[in-house]
Amino acid sequence: MKMPRMSIILILALALSACGKRDRDVTLTRIKKTGNGPDEFAILPGKPLQTPEDYASLPAPTPGAANLTDPNPRADGIAALGGNAAALNSAGISANDGALVNHAVRYGSGPGIRQTLAAEDKETRRRHGRVNILRIGPNDDYTSAYKRQWLNATEEELRLRRRAIETPSAPPPE
């Protein structure tokens, strides 16, 4: 029995498309660095050198520590937006955030929560990677692993309105 010519062409086209490289997919949600080259976002220009008003006020040199000309983009961004850049250097929780932290830890918290979450995240993406064998279309590990946990904003807004909870940032109901 002869296969129709269009079926053969379709099978050949699918086989040829399966040979394409998946690494050419450029998305901003890709977690893994795929190349061996330098990371162009990791290179920061230094601040210009300035003569201090008093040489005695300069800090003592500390090998391996930051100096006055090292860029600090987070502090510079905070200062540019009118915030207090010194808040980055403080240890502990500021008085402004005390109520928020107390509310967040009302049911308890673990001392190594960041390490625990990192390990759980790695395990979730590893388990999901074994299940998703075909990987048809552009996707990344994070999106495919956590798609089932995404929240639907419209459904949540309707749920809150049914309970008579105000949602001031949402548009009025139609």
Helices and strands as residue ranges (DSSP letters): H 5-17, G 55-57, H 73-80, G 85-88, G 95-97, H 98-104, H 113-131, H 141-146, G 147-149, H 153-162
